[in-house]
């Protein structure tokens, strides 16, 4: 696709072990898209907050159950912030978003 040649640079992020899922959502409510990555090998989620300058901050990492397979973003507790729901080999886990509004 010719449109891909128009990107002037690429951004490489260091992720966890065996990253197997990725999502984009505004985690902290600042209006900028943040990245959420699931790392199967580490059994965790990494949240990269947008730095508002074309990059991302050092990730916040949250442990989840054994062998996570996928996640979804939803406001589980109705506070207006996106929470993370993870499917692991041992069940379903919810990580509630406690960032300041």
C-alpha positions in Angstrom: 0.0 0.0 0.0 1.5 3.3 -1.0 0.0 5.1 2.0 2.5 3.3 4.3 5.4 5.0 2.6 4.2 8.3 3.9 4.9 7.6 7.5 8.2 9.5 8.2 9.3 7.4 11.2 8.3 4.4 13.2 8.1 4.0 16.9 9.5 0.9 18.6 8.3 0.0 22.1 9.8 -2.5 24.4 7.1 -4.8 25.5 6.7 -7.8 27.8 7.4 -11.4 26.9 5.2 -12.9 24.2 2.9 -10.0 23.6 -0.2 -11.6 22.1 -2.9 -8.8 22.1 -3.0 -5.1 21.7 -5.7 -2.4 22.1 -6.0 1.4 21.9 -8.1 3.4 24.3 -7.9 6.6 26.3 -7.0 5.1 29.7 -6.5 8.3 31.7 -9.2 10.5 30.1 -6.8 13.1 28.6 -8.2 12.8 25.1 -5.1 11.0 23.7 -5.0 7.3 22.6 -3.1 5.0 24.9 -1.8 1.5 24.2 -2.7 -1.6 26.2 -0.7 -4.8 25.5 -1.2 -8.3 26.9 2.0 -10.3 27.6 1.3 -14.0 27.7 4.9 -14.9 28.8 4.8 -12.5 31.8 1.1 -13.0 32.6 0.5 -9.3 32.6 -0.9 -6.2 30.9 1.2 -3.2 30.0 -0.4 0.2 29.6 1.6 2.8 27.7 0.1 6.3 28.3 0.4 8.7 25.4 3.0 11.4 26.0 1.1 13.9 23.8 4.3 14.4 21.7 4.2 11.4 19.3 5.3 8.7 21.7 4.5 6.9 24.9 5.5 7.0 28.5 7.2 4.1 30.3 4.5 1.4 30.7 2.5 0.6 33.8 2.3 -3.2 34.2 -0.4 -5.1 36.0 -0.3 -8.9 36.8 -3.2 -11.0 35.5 -3.9 -14.7 35.7 -1.8 -17.5 34.1 -1.5 -17.6 30.4 -3.6 -14.6 29.4 -5.2 -15.0 26.0 -7.2 -11.8 25.3 -8.6 -8.7 26.9 -11.5 -6.3 26.3 -11.9 -2.7 27.4 -15.2 -1.8 29.1 -16.4 0.5 31.9 -17.3 -2.3 34.4 -17.9 -0.2 37.5 -19.8 2.7 35.8 -17.3 5.4 36.8 -16.7 6.6 33.2 -13.2 5.2 33.0 -12.2 2.2 30.8 -11.5 -1.0 32.8 -9.7 -4.1 31.5 -11.2 -7.5 31.3 -8.7 -10.3 30.8 -9.4 -14.0 29.8 -6.7 -16.3 31.2 -6.3 -20.0 31.4 -7.6 -19.9 35.0 -10.6 -17.6 34.4 -11.7 -14.0 33.8 -10.0 -11.1 35.6 -11.1 -7.5 35.9 -8.5 -4.7 36.4 -10.4 -1.6 37.5 -9.1 1.7 36.2 -8.2 4.0 39.2 -6.5 6.8 37.3 -7.6 10.3 38.3 -10.2 11.9 36.1 
